[in-house]
Amino acid sequence: MISIMVSHHVKNYAHWKQAFDNFHDQRLDAGELSYQVFQASEPDSDLELLFTWDSEEHAKTFFHSQALASAMEEAGVDGEPAIRYLHRSDKGKIH
């Protein structure tokens, strides 16, 4: 299991969110286990997305696919997203 952080800017959040939701089945088929969307206060078109994926290999295949690139373009993603693959280094407990 791996976490992926994606940062990007969208032209219109409502349009992007509908396209993101419509791409849900493709993400699940590619190995997505969960996601969270974080929206900046200002500007609200700056987004941070945190995903959990079943494997790094599946995540990289999906996040570098032409299908995703086309979907993001249609959704109004502005510019190149920053994608970070994150491995949990500490399974500490809350004190």
C-alpha positions as CSV (number, residue, x, y, z in Angstrom):
1,M,0.0,0.0,0.0
2,I,1.2,3.5,-0.8
3,S,0.0,7.1,-0.4
4,I,0.1,9.6,-3.2
5,M,-0.1,13.4,-2.8
6,V,-1.2,15.3,-5.9
7,S,-1.1,19.1,-6.0
8,H,-2.6,21.0,-8.8
9,H,-4.6,24.1,-9.9
10,V,-8.0,23.9,-11.6
11,K,-9.8,26.5,-13.6
12,N,-13.2,25.8,-12.0
13,Y,-13.6,23.6,-8.9
14,A,-17.2,22.6,-9.6
15,H,-16.4,21.5,-13.1
16,W,-13.3,19.7,-11.9
17,K,-15.1,17.9,-9.1
18,Q,-17.8,16.5,-11.4
19,A,-15.1,15.2,-13.7
20,F,-13.2,13.7,-10.8
21,D,-16.3,12.0,-9.5
22,N,-17.1,10.7,-13.0
23,F,-13.6,9.1,-13.1
24,H,-14.1,7.2,-9.9
25,D,-14.6,3.7,-11.4
26,Q,-11.4,4.1,-13.5
27,R,-9.4,5.0,-10.3
28,L,-10.9,2.0,-8.4
29,D,-10.1,-0.4,-11.3
30,A,-6.5,0.9,-11.3
31,G,-6.0,0.2,-7.6
32,E,-7.3,3.3,-5.6
33,L,-8.3,2.3,-2.1
34,S,-9.3,5.8,-0.8
35,Y,-8.9,9.5,-1.4
36,Q,-9.3,12.9,0.2
37,V,-9.6,16.3,-1.5
38,F,-8.3,19.4,0.2
39,Q,-9.1,22.8,-1.1
40,A,-7.0,25.9,-0.2
41,S,-8.8,28.8,1.3
42,E,-7.3,31.3,-1.2
43,P,-7.3,30.6,-4.0
44,D,-9.9,27.9,-3.8
45,S,-8.8,26.5,-7.1
46,D,-5.5,25.2,-5.6
47,L,-6.1,21.5,-4.6
48,E,-4.2,18.9,-2.7
49,L,-5.4,15.3,-3.2
50,L,-4.3,12.4,-0.9
51,F,-4.8,8.9,-2.3
52,T,-4.1,5.5,-0.9
53,W,-3.3,2.9,-3.6
54,D,-2.9,-0.8,-3.5
55,S,0.7,-0.7,-4.8
56,E,3.2,1.8,-6.0
57,E,3.5,0.0,-9.4
58,H,-0.3,0.4,-10.0
59,A,-0.3,4.0,-8.8
60,K,2.6,5.0,-11.1
61,T,0.9,3.2,-14.1
62,F,-2.3,5.1,-13.4
63,F,-0.8,8.6,-12.6
64,H,1.4,8.5,-15.7
65,S,-1.3,7.2,-18.1
66,Q,-2.6,9.0,-21.2
67,A,-6.2,8.3,-20.0
68,L,-5.6,10.3,-16.8
69,A,-3.8,13.1,-18.7
70,S,-6.7,13.5,-21.1
71,A,-9.3,13.4,-18.2
72,M,-7.4,16.0,-16.3
73,E,-7.2,18.3,-19.3
74,E,-10.9,18.0,-19.9
75,A,-11.6,18.6,-16.2
76,G,-9.7,21.9,-16.4
77,V,-6.5,21.1,-14.5
78,D,-4.2,24.0,-15.2
79,G,-0.6,23.2,-15.6
80,E,1.4,20.1,-14.7
81,P,0.4,18.5,-11.4
82,A,3.0,17.7,-8.8
83,I,2.8,14.0,-7.8
84,R,4.6,12.6,-4.8
85,Y,4.7,8.9,-3.8
86,L,4.8,8.6,-0.1
87,H,5.9,5.7,2.0
88,R,5.0,5.7,5.7
89,S,8.2,5.8,7.7
90,D,6.8,5.8,11.3
91,K,3.8,3.9,12.6
92,G,4.0,5.8,15.9
93,K,1.0,6.2,18.1
94,I,-0.6,9.4,19.2
95,H,0.5,10.6,22.7
